[in-house]
Amino acid sequence: MFRSALMLAAVLSLSASAGEPAPSDKRFVFNDPNSRDTVMFVLDAPLEVINGLSNKVTGRVEVKGQKASGRFQVPVSSIKTGNETRDGHLQNDRWLDAAKFPDIVFEFKDVALPAPLANAKPVVLKTKGTFTIHGVTREEPVEVTATYLQETAETKNRAAGELLRVRAKFQIPLEAYGIKRTEALVLKVGERADVTVDAWGSTQFKP
């Protein structure tokens, strides 16, 4: 009888913690020392598909009540396409101009969350954020899924601290950011980049 009571108490405790909301104010730093975050893009053109990848994502997300603000950046020099010559073209002054504009930046402020962050419960929202690319700043629509995870023995295998996983999808129209395709490249380079992000922040990562 006593053993049954203990087992019941344990089950109830686990059930309660699974849906337990996060404290209203949190600050998550995105700076994985193992560089496991990913930003991927696809440029789909009639004659060629270009895939790009960066594992260098830094930033922060601050949650206050049911609103979130944040800033992310990716160094242009970290973007790889699987072809060193093409990487050089991507970084030169005719394209992203890494020497003059070294980072791609995304920012958002006071975005209303549709629900409070609760342990292991994804929050999905469609919002807008400000992108700065190639010296041009514009607002673009973004679809985001954020998942808060309380610290457990299992989550520590990923990273210490409370975690916030952010997955996002958006499109970047190249010419709107001053990235011109020459006539010779129109059939080889898509007019927009379809971008996906998968990044993990922690309350214990250092900026």
N, C-alpha and C positions, 0 to 999 in steps of 0.2 A: 504493500500500500504506500509506504513512504517513498519507495523507488519510483512508483507510478506518479506520485505527486511531483517529485523532482523533475521527471521527464516532461510532464505537462508544463511546469513552470519554464523550463528551457525552451520549449517550442513556442510558448506565448511570448517569451522575451525576444526570440529571433524574429517572430512575425511582426512584433512592434517595431524593431529596429529597421526592418526592411523598408518600411514606409516613413520612417522618421524624417521630418524636414530638417534641412540644414539651418544652422543659426542664420539670422537675417543678414548679417554683415560678414562677408568673406572676401579675401584677396588671394587670387591664384596667380602664380608666376609660371610662365611658359618659357622654359630654358632647360630642356632635357639634356643632361650631361652626356647621355648616350646617343644623342641625335637620332631618335626613333620617330620623331614627328615627320609628317609628309605633306608637301604641297605638290600636287600634280596638275599638269595642264595638257590639253590636247588642242592642236591647231589642225583642223580637218579641211583640206583643200582637194580639188578634183584630182590632182596628180600626186599628192603626197600627204601623209599624216605625220605630224611631228608631235612626239610625246616628250614632255619635260618634267623634271623632278628636282625638288630641293628637300633636304632634311634639316635645314637650318631655319627654325622658326623660334623667334623670341617675342615676348610680350607679357601682357597681364590682363586679367579680367577681375573687376571689382563688382561684387554684388551687394547692394544695399536695399534691404527690404525685398521688393519684387521688381527692382530695376537693376540693369547691368550696364557697365561701361567698360571699355577696353581698348587696347592698342596692340597690334601685331606687326612685325616686320620680318622681311625675308631679304637677305643680301642677294643682289642680282648675280654676283660672282659665284653663288652657290648653286645656281640653276644648271642642270646638266641635261643634255638631250640625246646622249649616246653617240655623239659625233663631235670631236674636238674642234674641227673647223667651223661647224655650225655654232658651237658654243661661243667661239670667238666672234662670229658675226652677231650673235644675240647680244653680246656685251659691248660691241663697238658703238661709236657715236651715231651710226645710222639707224640703230635699233634702240636698245634700252639705255645705252650710254652709261655703263656702270661707273666710269671714272667721275662723271658729273653728278649722276643720280644713283648712288650706291645701293639704296634700299627701296623695296616695294613696301608700302605702308598701308595698313587698313585700320580704321578707327571707328568707334561707335560710342554714343553717349546716351545714358538714361533710356535704354531700350526696355520697354515694359515686358516682363516675362509673363506668359499666359498662365503659369502656375508656379508656386514656390518650388525651389529645388528640394527634392526629397531623395533619399538614398536609392541609387540604382533605378531611378524613374526618369527616363529621357524626357526632356522638354523640347518641343519642336516649335519653331517660330519662323515666320517670314518677315524680314525687316529690311532696312536700308543701312548702308555704311558708307564711309568716305574712303576712297582709294586714292593714293598718291603714287603715280607711276610715270616715269620719264618726265618728271617735273610738272605733271598735270594732275590736278585734284578734281575728282568727280564723285558724285553720289551714285551708287549702284544697288540694285536689289540683291539680297542674299537670303538663302535658306539655311538655317542653322539647327542642328540638334545638339543640345548640351546635356551631359549626364554627370551628375554629382555622385561621388563615391566616398563614403566614410572610410577612415583608415581601419583596415583589418590585416590579419596575418597574410591573407591572400593578396590584397592590394599592395602590400609592401613589396611583393615580388616585382611589381611594376615601378613603384617609387614610394618613398616615405611621405607621410602627410595625407591630408584629405585631397582628393583628386577631382579635377573637372576635365572631362573629355569633350572637346569641341569638334564637331564635324560640320563642314559647310560646303555649299555649292553656289557658284556664281559664274557669270560670263564677263569677259573683258573685251570690249570692242577696240581693236588696235588703233584705228585711225583717230578715234576720239581722244586718245592719249598721245597723239603726235607721232605714232609709229607708222611710217609710210611703207607700203609695199610697192616696189617698182613694178613696171608692166611685166617684166620677166618673171616676177615672183607671185603674181596674182593666182596662177594655177597651182602653185606649190606651197603657198602659205595661206592658211585660212584667215578670214577677215576678223574672227574673234577667237579668243582663248576660252575654252570651257575648263573651269578650275574646280578642283576638289581639295579639301583640307581635312586632315585628321591630326589633331594636336592635343597633348595632355598637359594640363597645368597642375601644380601642387602648391599647397599652403607652405611647403617647406623648401621648394626650389629657391635658389638665390637669383636675383636679377642679373 
